[in-house]
Amino acid sequence: MRFLPVNLDAIIVELHDLNETLALFDSLNASPIPGVEEIIPAARTLLIRFRPNVVSTAKLAKEINGRNLNTLDRTTGKLVEIPVYYNGDDLVEVAEILGITTQEVIKRHTESEYTVAFTGFAPGFAYLVADSDRLHVPRRMTPRALIPAGSVGLAGEFSGIYPQASPGGWQIIGITPERMWDLSRSPSSLLQPGFRVRFRDQGKGATITKPVPPVAPIENILSSQVDKHASLEILTTGIQTLFQDLGRSGQASLGISAAGALDKTALRSANRIVGNPSDNACLEIVQGGLSFISHGNVIIAVTGADCPITVQTTSGRKFRVGGYQPIDLSDGDKVTLGTPKAGVRSYLAVRGGFAQQPILSSLSYDTLAHIGPSPIAIGDTLDILTLTQGSVVSMDESSAFNMPTSDDIVTLDIVLGPRTDWFTAEALSLLQNQLWQVTPQSNRVGIRLYGDTPLSRINHKELPSEGTTTGAIQVPASGQPVLFLADHPLTGGYPVIGSVASYHLDLAGQIPVNARIRFNPITEFHEIKESDCRS
């Protein structure tokens, strides 16, 4: 085994092959290590997130090193047939890579029997291993920004099906109308670890039925919980307004990202100001532009990005109010959030909380997996829960850092690893000395960066898919990094050169387009040994 650093609270365990990986995964689930919070299995690695105040990296390495890897005994799962229209954008290129015809690619794909080794990347995404190695192809040099739901792809030793439209670097050979992930179905994922899969060629000329978007189960909130006299009527939403809380933790092994607020400190502050529990859901507003009318008496707070807040009364009087303070609204007051002077994301809390039903234990909307309450739309009425008892209101809240502007150079501390040794010494120097510009393609999935000189690699091998964390700096073949944010894919096949230290993740979530980032390594890269840290 090799133990590689990921962040201050995460490591990767690298093993010899998939069987060893699954054996260790089963062992850690059967006999958990205190302090381990989450395990993400992949092709030859386990990403382990832990609480440093409970277990050190040395103790973790020692405990894992002693596990028996010869006990894998998984029962054979049921057979699932997947119809495929083999018309993918990369079918011809895959045939050229393998030196065969496109018909032979289809023949090999449909004749093989696949097994679901593990799930990850996104909810419903299953990594399928074939009973032969005749379709090994590398990922694309540069990942696509958007791959349609139902796309069937190849990458390394795996085949897989994209459950949702999402970015990705797999070679797309076809599409299926089957829904891989559906919240109205139990279980939601069509494919489970251990299931067998066969692909069936639907032939040419048939009508392609696009996968139907998954439908979330509708559960009514008890009417007694809703304040009948308090709500927000949405007039405008700006670029994007979403419900966000602290996210869905502990479900990564199912391919479900935590999502959650990109500036968790600001979210907690907004809740404390209005007397809510600090983990309540807020509205996360990108670049201002939200406006609404208050129905009933409502107390709100706005934190995060430094945006102007205007209140207009029913008599037409307008006045400005500040962030990080309670704002008492009367019936009919109109509130407008302008464009931030600094920062990107504002957080709006209402006293009592929003009357929304959690989906998979959270109100956070995951923009990659499309899980959670729908994005806020014009005309929505957001009901507010009745406050059942008095709560302490914080009067001493402020931003945890100076909000960055598009003209700023923002320094982010990073932890090197787990694949720093895949890059040249020049690339490592460029990573920390070159300025990286935030491009307009950035979103909640990740910040796409541009540097004058791309990062070059020593190791040009195909990296088997492995777990990633929020803050990971993944480097595709183009050499232009992507800094993963909360809605990132849980596994990826491009090497991660380092990760933004956990205490700088809120700051990263507030960096606007065109700002420049300087990465500051706080560690030297080396494998984790039992002797490296105090037990």
N, C-alpha and C positions, 0 to 999 in steps of 0.2 A: 504494500500500500504506500501511496504518497499522500501527504497532508499539505494542502496548499492554502495560503491566506486568501480570503475574499474581502472581508471587512472586519471591523472591530468586534463584530458579533456573528461572524460566519466563516466557515472553512469549506473546502472541497476535499473529499476523499476520493482519490483516483485508484481504480482497481484494474485488474488484468483484462477482464472481459465482462460481458453482460451477465453471465451466470454468477460470477462473483459479486457483481453489483446488486443483483436481485437477492442473493443469499444474505448479504450484509443488511440490505433494506428490511428483509423479513426478520432478521435477528434483532435489529434495533426497534422494530415495531413490537416484537414479542417480548423483549426485555429492554424497556426504555432506559436511557441514561438521564438522571435528574439534570434539569437545566436545558435540555434539548427542546426547542420549541417547534421546529419544522424540519422536515427532510424532503428534499426533492430528488427523486431518482432520475437517472439519465442513462445513456448508453454504457459508459464505463466509470461513472462518477456518482457520488451522492453529495449534494449541497446540504450542509447542515447549519441551521441557524440556531444559536444558543444564547443563554443569558450569562454574560461574563461574570456577573456577581455570584453565580451559582456554581459554574464549572469553568476551569481555565482551559485554554487550548491544549496545554500539556496533558491534563487529566483526560480530556476528550480523546486525544490521540492515543494515549495509553489504553484506555478502555476499549476503543474501537479496534486497536491492534490485536487485542486478545480474543476477538470474536472468531467463531468457527465459520468458515466459508464453504464448507462441504455439506451443507444441510439443505440445499435448495430442493424442495419437493412440492412443486405446484401442480395441482390437478388440471387436466385439459378442459378448457372451457367450451362453450357451445360454438357452433359454426354460424357465421353471419355472411350472407352473400351481398356484395355491393355492386349494383349496376353502374357501368362507366361508359360515357361517350368519350372515346379516345381522340380528342381534337385539341389537346393542350398546346399552348404557345411554344413549349420547349420540346415537343415530341420529336421533331426533326433533329434538333440539336442533340438530344439524348441518343438517338440512333447513330449520329455521326461520332459521338464520343465513344460509343461501344463498337463502332465499325460494323453495324448491322442495319437492316431495313426497319422502317417504322412498324411494319407488320410483325417483324420478329420481336420488337419491343413489346407490342401488345400481346403477342403469343406468350412471351416469358412472364409477363405480368399476370395474365389470366391463368396460366398453368401452375403458378406457384401458390402454395398455401402459406399464409402469413399468420403470425401469432402476435397478439398485443403484448408487448414487453412491459410498457408502462405508459402512463398518460402525462401530459404536460403541455407546455407552450401556451395553450389556451384551453378553456373548458371544452371537453369533447374531442380534443386532439389526441389521437392514439399513435404511438410509435410502433409500427408493424415490422416485424423481422421475418424474412422469408426462409423457406426450407432449402434455399440455394443462394448462391452469391452471384447470380448472372446479371443483376441489374444495379451494380454498384456504380454510382455516378457522383461527381462532386456537386456541391451547391453552386448557385450562380455567383459570378464574381461580385456583383452588386445586387443586394436584395431589392425586390420590387416594393414600392410604397403601398400597393394595394393588390391583393390576390382575392378573387371572388370566392364566396362561400361555396363549398362543395368541390373545390379544386383538388385533384388527386396528384400528388407529387412524389418525387424521389429525392433522397439526399443521403449519400454514403450508403450504409447498409439498410436503410429504412425506407419504407413507403408510408405515406400518411395522407390524411384528408383534412383540408381546412374547414373547421366547423362554422367559422364566421369570416366575413371579409376582413382581411388584416394584412399588415406587411409580412414579407417572408422571402426567403432565399432558396426555396426548394425548386427543383425542376418540374414544371407542371406538364403532365402528359394527358390529362383528361379532366372530366367533371362528372359528378354524380348528383342526382336529384335527392338522394337520401339526406335526411336531417341527422347530423352527428350529435347535436346538442339541442335539447328541447326541455325547458323548465316545466312544461305541462305534462311531461312524461316521467315515469318513475321506473328505473333510474333515468336521470336526465341524459346521461351519455349512452349512445348506442353501443359503443365498444368499451369493454371492461378488460383490465389486465387478465391475461390467460385465455381470452376468447380467440377462436380461430377465424380467419377472414379469407374469403375468396372473392376475386373480382370477376365480373361478368361483362363481356363486351356487348354493348347495346347496338353496335353496328353504325353504319352511316345513314344519313337521311332521316333519322328519327327526330322527332321534336324534343328539344331539351326542356325539361321542366326545371326551372330554377328552384333551389331549396327555399322552402317557406320560412320566413324569419321565425325564430322560436318565440313562443308565447309564454309570458310569465303567468303563473297561477294568480288569480285574483282573490284576495282575502280582505273582507271588509273589516275596518276598524270599528270597535264598539262605539256606537253613537254617543254613549255617555262620556267618552273621553274627549270629544270634540267641543270646543268652545263655539256655541252656535252664533256668537256675536263677534267673532274675530277671524279675519282671514286677510290674505293679500291677493289682490287682483292684478295679474301681470299684464302690463301694457307693452313693454319691450324687453328683450332678453339680452341684447348685445351679441357679441360673437358666440358666447357659450355660457350658459348658466346651468349648473348641475347640483343635485343633492350630493353631498359628501360628508362622511364622518371619518372615524379613524380606520375604517376598512374591514375586510373579511380576513382575519388572521387565521392561520392553522389549516387552510384548505388547499395549499399549494400542490400537494401530492395528487390532487384531483384535477389539476390544471386551472384552478381558480385563483386568480391574482388577488392580493389584498386590496388593490385600488386605494381609495381613501384620499383625503385632502393632501395636496402637494405642499401646503404650509400648515402642518399640524399645530404648531405653536399659535398661529393666528386663529385657527379654528377654536382651540381651547380658550383663548383669550375672549373671543366673541361670546362664547357660552357663559363664561364666568361673569362677564359684564352684565348679562341679563338674568343671572341667577340660575342658569341651567346646569345640569351635570356637564362636565367639560368635554365628554365624548359625544354629546348630542350632535345630530346632523345639522349642518348649515347649508346655505346656498354658496357655492363657489362660483364666482363671477369673473370671467376673463376679460380684461381690458375695459371694465365698466360697461355702460350702455344699458344696465337694468333700470327699469322704472316700474312702479306699481302704485296702486291705491290701497290705503289701509281701510278695511271695513271693521269698525269697532275700535276700541282703544287697544293699541298694541305697543309693546316696548321692544325695540330692536337695537342691535349694535352692529357696526361694520368695522372690520379689522383687515389687516393684510396690506395690499397695495394702497399707496397714498392717492386716493381718488377724491375729487370734490363730491360732496353730498348735499343735495338741495331738497328742501321740504317746501311744498306749496300747499297752503291751507285752502279750505273750501271758499274762503272770501277772496282768494287770489293773491294773498300775501306770500312772498317768497323769502326764505332765509337759508343761509348756509349753516351746516352743523359739522362737527369734527368726527373723525374716527376714534376708536378706542374709548367710547363713552356711551352710556345709555341714551337712547333717543325715544322720547315719549310721543307717540303718534295718536292723534284724535281721529275720529271717524271721518273719512273723506280726504284725509291728507294724502298728497301725492309725493312720492320720493323718487328722486332720480340720481343715479350714480354716473358721474362723468368719467372721462378718460383719465387713467392714473398718471400722475406726474412721475412716479417711480413704482417699480414692481409690476406684476402682471395680474395677480389673483387676489380678489377681495372675498371676505367671508361675512355673510350676513346671518345673524342668529336672531330668533324671536323668542321672547320669554314664554315658556311653556313647551316650546318645540313644535316641529311640523307634524301634522297628522298624516303620516305616511306609513305604509306597511313595509317592514324590512323584507328584503329578498335575499335568501341565503344568509341570514343573520345581520344584514347591514343595509343601510340606506344609500351607500355609495354607488354611483353609476360608473361602471367600468367601460371606458370607451372602446377598448379592444375587444372585449368579450360580449359587450352589450348586455350586461347583467346589472340590475338595479332599477329603481324608479326612473321613468323616462326623463330625458332632458326637459328643462322648463321651456314651455312654449307660450307664445302670445295668446292671451285669453284664458290661461289657466287660473284657477282659483285655488290658492294654497291654504287649506284650513289649518288652524292652530289649536293645539291641545290645551285643555283647561289646566291651569296651574292649581294643583290640589292643596299645596301647602307653601308657606313662605320659604324662600331660599335666600341664602347669603349672596349679596351682589358685590362683585369686586370693583373697587374704584381706583385701583392702582395697576392698570394694564397698559402696556406699551409694546411697540414692535421689538422683537428680539435682536434685530439687526437693522442697519440702514438699507432701505429698499433700493435695489440697483436700478439704474436707468440705462437706456440704449447706448449711451455714450461711455458707460463705465467699463473698466476692466475689473472683473470679479475673480478673486482668488478663492479656489476651492481646495481644501486639503483632500488628499487621496491616499488610499492604502494600495500598494502595489500587489498585483496578483489577480487571479491565479495563473495567468498565462503570460506574464511579463517576459519570461525567457523564450517566448516564441518570436520576440522582436529584436531588431538590431540595436546596438548601442546608440546609433544615431537616432533611431525612433524614440528610445527612452529619453534622450536629451531633448528632442523636439517636443515630446509630450509635456515636459515641464518648463521649457524655455520659449516655445512658440505660443503666440496668442491664437485662440480658437474662437472663431466668430459663430454666434448663434444664428442659424438660418431660418427663413420663414416656414420651412417644412416641419418645424418643431411643434410638439403637442404634448398631451398627457402621457403618451406612450414613451416618448423620448425626445431629447434635445439633439437635433442633427447639427453637427459642427463642421466648420470648414477651416482648414489651415492651408497656408501657401505651399507647404511641403507635406505630402501624405506620409503616414507612418508605414515603414517597410518591415517585412518579417524575415527572420532567419528560417523558421520552420514553415514550409509551405504545404504541409500535409493537411488533409481534411480533418477538422476537429469534430469528433463525435459530439452530438448534441449534449449539452450539460446545463445544469441549473444556473440561473442568473438572479441577481438581486437588484432592488432599487438602488440607483447610483452607479451601477456597473458601466464601465466605459468599454463598449464593444467595438471592435475594429473589423469591418468587412474587408474584402480583398481590395477595395478602392483606396484603403488607407485613411479614409475620413471617418472619424469616430462618431458613435452615437452614444449619448449619455442617457441611460434608461431612467425613466421616472415611474410613477406608481402603477400605470397601466401597462407596463412592459410585458412581453412574453416571458413565461417562467423558465423556458429552456431556449437555448440558442446554439447555433453551430459556428459562430465566429468567435475568435479568441478575445477574452477580456483582459486588457492590459493593466487595469486598475479599477478601483471603485471610489466614488466620493465618500469620504468619511461620514458616518451616520449623522453626526452633529451638524453637518453642512447641507443635508438634504432639503430642509425647508428653504434655505437660501437658494439652492439650485432651482427649486420650483417657482421662484420669483424673478428669474433672470429673463429680461425681454429680448425679443428679436433684435439682432445687430449688435447687442452687447458682446464683449469679448471675455473669454474665460482663460485664466492662467491656472494650471494645475500644480499643486504643491505637494509632492510626496512626503508623507510623514514617517514612512518606513522604508527600509531596504527590502528588496524581494529575496526571500529564501524559503525553502521548504520548512514546514513546521516539524520540529523534533520534540520528543518528550523532554529533552534536557533544556530546550529553549526558554521555557517559562517555569516559574515557581509553581509547585503543585499546591 
